[in-house]
Every structure is written in C-alpha cells, then in structure tokens.
Amino acid sequence: MVQLSPVGAQLAAERERGVFGDSVSVMEGDSVTLNTDLTEIPEDDDILWKYGAENSLIAEISKENRISSTYDDVPDGRFRDRLKLDDQTGSLIITNTTTEHTGVYQLELNGAKLTSKTFSVSVYARLPVPVIISNSSRCSSSNCSLVCSSVLNVCDATLSWFKGISVLSSISVCDLSISLSLPLEVEYQDKNTYSCVLNNPISNQTTHLDINTLCHTCAAFKQACVTPLLKKPTLNPAHLENYRPVSLLPFVAKTLERVVFNQIFSSLTQNNLLDNNQSGFKSGHSTETALLSGIEALRLARAASKSSVLILLDLSAAFDTVNHQILLSILKMKGISGTALQWFNSYLSGRSFRVSWRGVVSKTQHLATGVPQGSVLGPLLFSIYMTSLGSVIQKHGFSYHCYTDDT
C-alpha cells in the first residue's frame, strides 16, 4: 500500500474530481502569480483562495463591497506580508516565496454556481555551486580521488558526476542535516571532460573538473588549508585587515620537505652558495645580527669620513610573488640539475589552497606563483631567490643586508 503525503493526497483527490489545474514551479525568492483566467470578476461571485490540505482561507474578494482581504497569519504566518490580490481579475500574487509556500492552492468562484480550480505550486531553494576537492586520504600513485559536494544542504536536488554528457553517478537525499557529496576516481593522465552538476527540476549549477589543478600525483601534498587568525585579541574581528592568514600543510609533505632541505642546505653551505648578507633562517643569525651589520657599516663609513644613506626596503607578501621560472633558473645556476631540478619543478607546480572559516571550506584556488608559506623549503627557496637581488645591489657599489621571515 502506498502512503501519500497530505499534499499528494489532496492532489490525487482533485484529479479524481476532474478539477486539477496548473502546476507552477519557481525559485525561492521569486514571485508567483496564480491566474484566475478572468478579465474581470463577475458581479455576483465571491473570490476565495484556500491553501493546503486544511483548505485554510488565505485571501478573498467579497461580492457585497468588492473589498479584497488577505489573511496572511494563517495557517502559521508563513504568508505574512507576501499576499496580494488583483482587484480586477482576482488573481493571487505571492511575493518573496520560500520553500514553505510549496503546496496546493484552491481558487473558488462562489456565485450562482460553485466553480473551482486547483494549483500545485513547487518552490525550490536556490542551488549553490558544487565544490570539487581532492580526497587526500585516498591519494595513490595511479588514481586521483575526488569528492564533489554541495556547500549548503538542499532538498529536491540531485548531485551528479558527468563524463562528457554521460551520467557516471548521482545522489539525491532530502535530509537537511546531511550535505550531498559524491566521490569520483580518475586516472592522473585522463583526458576526458568531467563535471559535477547540482540540479533540481528548474535549475542547475555546474562545476567543471580541472584535472591539471587537482589531479597531480598526491595533489593533497600540495594543498594548503588557510585559516584566518586575529593578529591581536583586542582587534575588531569584523575587519578583514585585522586577520593574518595561517597556512597549514600536511605533516607527511613537510616530513618529505625536511629530507630535501637537509640535502640541499648542506650542499649550498659547503659550496658557499648562500648569501652571506642574509640573516633570516640561518643558524646563529637573527634580527640582531642584521641590525649589528647595518650599524657596523655606518660606523666604518663615518670613521672613513664618508657620507652614508640608509635605504630600507620592505617587500610586502614577498613569498607570494616568487616567479617559479626565475627561481628554477637560479637553482640551475647553483648546480641543481637533472632529476633534482625536475623535483623542484614538480614541487612548485600544481599548488592550491582552500580557506577554512568556522567550519565552512572555500573552493580550491590554484597558485601560479610564490613559495608555500608554512612549508619547510619555502624560506630557503626564497632566500635563494633573493641572492640575485644582492648581486644587483653590489654592482652599483652599495653594501646591503637582508632579513627574511615567513609571516
């Protein structure tokens, strides 16, 4: 035996009586007009609009005085300030609709004879754009594991993976406590077109899979989770400029970086290829040694009766501006070549980040420049990148000293 919902039962009953009218579908927030199909209201007819299985009276136009009335507090206040009547035709207008306005509406023309018409109205929630992320827990050497999900819980919607125009899989759950999510595995070298689609009967949202961005081998190693933190507890949390983005990278990725760091740092140190006038990220060096170097240069100049000009240069968001090709060329000039240089090329390419804020995660964004903040290799690579700046300064007869941090 099939158990019908109250709305379904009423629709079935209306069909049996042969008075089933129009079906209307709208998006949440839109207005909907239920037309009487009259050019004007007959003089001897009352217009009655009723809603739901209980036939609650929500609007009427009386034949006695032709005054229109709306009863937007019934059945539970869901129509408050949303109902309008067309005084000429008697049509009902519902403004700023929500999903609560889904249901059966009945028009009654009560005069010499009773005629009626039924409307089935469906109001669908606006769909968010589905988000595709790599599933780091299932990273393998041959397949890229992905998850497509809806960032908002929606009913009457289907989430699907498409390969070209063919549906691979889909899921539809009407439970507002559960977010829709759907996994997919593809080969790293797959050249097919994939997309994730969230749709309901009247609209859809599509996100196309960018395999080159998300599907590098173990792409999760290259994805950072950025969490905004207040710079000081006393600052106003409503102002974005008061936050510092903190980049978190996977522990396993940082362990691998430490192995590479120990080898390259040892090689650069033994061959004296690091900048001696750089105090950041070096054992036995700090802001104090940078300050002492500057003071000593000024003291020696004064002792030699020379004039001095102090130029202070601060590179804003310096880690984010590193050009990968320039950095790779500098690494090559310092003797890193072959497989090692290819490894660094892979390390720098295909990087991405997501922002996590109060339990909500943003879409993945690709990084085309910069060295990763919060990484083990990032500070060393930036220091290597800056050695070219030191040589340019020295060519013009200036002395200099640098200090680098990753904040």
N, C-alpha and C positions, 0 to 999 in steps of 0.2 A: 504494500500500500504506500502511495506517495503522499507525503505530508507537505501541504502547501503553506507558505507564509501567509500572513493576513493580507498583504498586498497581492500576492499571487492568487489567493482565494477570491478576492474581490474582482480581479481581472477576469478570472475564469467565469465568475457569475455574470459579469457584464457581457462577456462573449455569448453566454447562453441566452441572454435576453435580447441579443442582437443589437445592442446599442453601443458596442465598443467603438470608441472614437480614435483620436490621433495619439501617436506615440511621439514624444518630444524629448530630445537629448541636448543638454547644454553643459558647458564647463562651469565649474564653481566660480562665482563672482559675476557671471553674466546675468542678463535679464531674460526672462522668457514671457512671451505673450500667448495666452490661451484664447483663441479667437472663437467668438460665437457664430461667425459667418453671417451676422446680421448687418444690414446697412443702418438700421435704426431699430430701437426696441419697440415692439408692438404696445399700443396704449394699454391694453388690458392684461399685460403679462408682468409678473414679478420675475426678476432675475436672481437666482440663488446659486452661489458657488459653495461646494462642500469638499471636504478633504478627508482622505484616509478611510480605513475600514469602519470607523465610527461615524462617518458622514458628518464630521464637525462643520458647522456653518462658519465660513471664514469671510464671506462678503455677500452683499445683496443690494439690489436696487428695487425699491418699493414702487408699485404701480400707483399708489394713492398720491404720493407727493414727489415722486421721481427723485428722491434723495438717496444717494449711494452711501453705503456704510461698510466698513471693513472691521472685522473682529480679529485683530492680529495677536490677541493674547491667548487664543485657543488654537490647537489643543494644549500647547505647553509653552506658548510665547515664541515659537520658532519663526513666526511670520512678522514679528514686531517691526514696524516701520518699513515693511517691504511690500505691502499690498497696495495696488492701485486699480481703480475701475475706470473703464472708458464710459463716460456718461451717455454717449450716443449709441454705441454698439453693445455695451455690457461686457466687453472682453476683459479678462483678468490679466493684470501685469504683475509679475513677481520680480522684484529687483534684488540685486546683490545675492544671488542664490547660493545656498550651501548644500552639501550632500544630504542634510536633514530634510530638504524640500523634495527629495525623491518620493514618489508615491502616486496614488490615484486621485485625480480631481474630477468632480462631477458637476456639470452645468445643468441646472433645471430651469426651464421656462414654464412658469406656473400661471396659466390663464384659463381660457375656455377648455383647454386640454393640457395635460402634463406631457411635456417632451423633455428629453434629457440627452446628454452627450457626455461621454467619459474620455478623459485624457490620462495617458500614462506618461508621467514625467520622470526622467532619469537625469540626475545632476552628478557629474563626475568631477573628482578632485583634479586639480591641475598637476600634471606629471613633472617630476624632477628629471633632470638629465642623468641617465645612468652613469656610474663611475666604474672604470676598469682599473684594477690594480694587479700587480704581480703577487703571487702567493709564495712568499719566501720559505714557508715551511715545507714546500714540495719542490724546491729547486733541484733539478737534475742536470746531467751532462747532455741530455738529448732533447728534453722537452721543456717548454715554457709553461708554467702553471699560472693561470689567471683566474680572477674572480670578478664578475660584473655584479653590481649591486645598486639598489635604489637607496639614496641617502634619506628618503622620507618613507614612512610606512603608508601605503595606499591600498585601497580596496578596489575591486573590479578592474584590476590591471594585470597584464601578463608580461613577464620578463623573458626575453628570448635571445639566444645566440644565433646569428646568421652566418653562413658561409656563402658569400655571394648573395643569391636570392633564396637559398635553401635554408630552412629552419633546422638547426642542429639539435637544440633542446629548448625547453621552455618550462616556466613555473608560474603558478598563479595561486596565491594564498590570501584569503580575506581575513587577516588577523592583524589588527593594528599594533599588536605587541611584537610582531615579527617583521624584520626587514627582509625584503626579497633579495636573494643572492643566488648566483648561478655560476658554477665553475666551468672552466674550459682548459684543455691542454692542447698545445700546438707545438710542432717542431720549430726549432730556432730558425731554420732556413726556409720555412713555409712561405710561399709567395702568394698564397690565396688572400682574398679580402674577407676580413671578419668584422662584424659589427654587433653591438648589443643594443637591443630595442626594448623600450618600455612602452606599452600601448594599452589603451582602453578602446571601447567601440568608436570613439570620435576623435581621438588624437594619439600622437606618438612622439617619443623623444628617442633620438639615436646617437650613440657614441661609436665612432669607428676605431678599431684597434690599430694602434701604431706599433707594429711588431719591432721596428728598429729602435724604438724608445724603451719599450717594456721587456722585450724578449732577447736581451743579451744573455749569455750564459751566466746563470746565477745572478740575474739582474738585481735581486734583493740585496746583494752585497754593495750595490752602488746606489741604493735608495736611502735617503736621509729622512728622518722624521723631525720636523722643525716645530718646536714648542715655544710660544712667546712667553717670556717671564718678565715681570716688572723689574726695572732697573733698581728701584728702591721701594720699600714697602709704603713710604709716605707719599708716593706719586699717585696721581689720579688715574685709576685703571680704565677710565673712559677714553683716554687719549692714546692713540696708537704709537705716537712717538716716545711714550714712556716705557715701551716694551723692548726687550732685547731678544732677538731670535736665537734659540739654543738648538744646535743641530746635533741629533743623535744618530749614530751609525751602528750597524750590527756588530756585536762583540767579535764574532768569528772573522769578519772582514778586517777589524782592527788588529787581530792577532796575526793575520797574514801580512798586514802592512808593517808590523813590528819586525818580522823576519826580513823583509825587503829593506826596511830602514837601516837595520844594523849592518847589512852588507854594503849598501851604497854610502852610508855615512863614513864607514871605515875606509872605503876606497877614496872618497873625496878628501878626507882628512890626511891620509897617508901621502897623497899626491898634491897636497896644499892647493886644492881647487875651490875651497870655500873662501868667502870674502872675510879678510881679517878685520875689516872695519864694520863688522856686523855683530851686534851683541845679543840679539834675540835668539832663543832656542839653542844656546851653546853652553856647555858645561863650564862653570866658573865665570860666566858673563851674566850681566843683568842691566837694568836701567842705570844702576850706579856706575858700572864700567863705561857705559855710553856717555854719561854726564861727565865723568872724570876725563874721558878722551877729549871731549869738547873743550873743557876748561883748560886742559894742558895745551891744546893747540892755540888757544887765545893767549895763554901766558907766554909761550915761546915766541909768538908773534910780537907781543908787547916788548919782550926782552930784546928782540932784534929791531925795535923801533919801527915796526911795520903796522900799517893800518889793517883792521880786521872788520869784516862784515859777516854777521851771523844770519844765515838764511834757514828758516825752519819750514820743512815741507811735511805735511801730513796727508797720506793717501787714504781717502775715505773708501770703505768697502774694498780694500785692496785685494783681498783674497778672491773676490768675485770677478775681478777684471783681468785675471791672468789669461792671456791668449794661449791656447793649447799648442798651436803650431810653433809659436815662438819658443815656448818652454821646451818642446821636443827638440828643436834645433839647438838650443843651449845645452841640453843634456847630451846631444850627439857631439857637440864641440868639446865636452868634458870627458869624452871617451866612452859613453854609454851607447852601445850599438847592438845590431842583431836582435836576438830574442829578447834581451833585456829592454831595448828601446821599444820593441813591439808590445812588451808587457805594460810599459808606462802609457803607451798609446791606448791600449785597452782599458787601463785603469782610469784614464781621464775621460774617455768617451762613454756615451750612453748613461750618464749620471742623471738622477732625478731626485725630486724631493716632494714631500707632502707636508702640509701644515695640520697639526693636531691641536684642537682648541675645545676644551670642555666636552670631550667625548665625541666630537664631530671631526672627521678627517676630510681634507680637501681633495680635489682631483690631483693626480700626479702631474708635475710640471717638469719639463726637460731642461737640463742645464747645458748650455753650449759653451760656456766659458767658466773660468775660475778653478781653484783647487778646493777640495772639500773641507769645510770647516768642521772641527771636531774630530778630524782624522789624525792618524799618526804621521803620515807622509806629507800632509798639507803644508805645515810650517817649513819643513826642509825644502820642499819643491818651490815654495815662494821665495825662500832665501836664495836658492839657485837662480830663480827667475830675475831677482833684483841685482845679481852680480853685474849684469850688462849696464845697469844704471850707474854703478860705481865707476866703471871704466870710462863712461861718457863724461862724468864729472871730473875725473882726473885728467882727461885730455885737455880740459880748459884751465888747468892749473889750480884747481880748488882742492882743498882737503875736505873730507867728509866722514861722518859716522852714522850708522843706521841702527835702528832698533825695531824689531818686528814682534807683534803679538797677534793672536788669532781671536781677539774679542771684537 
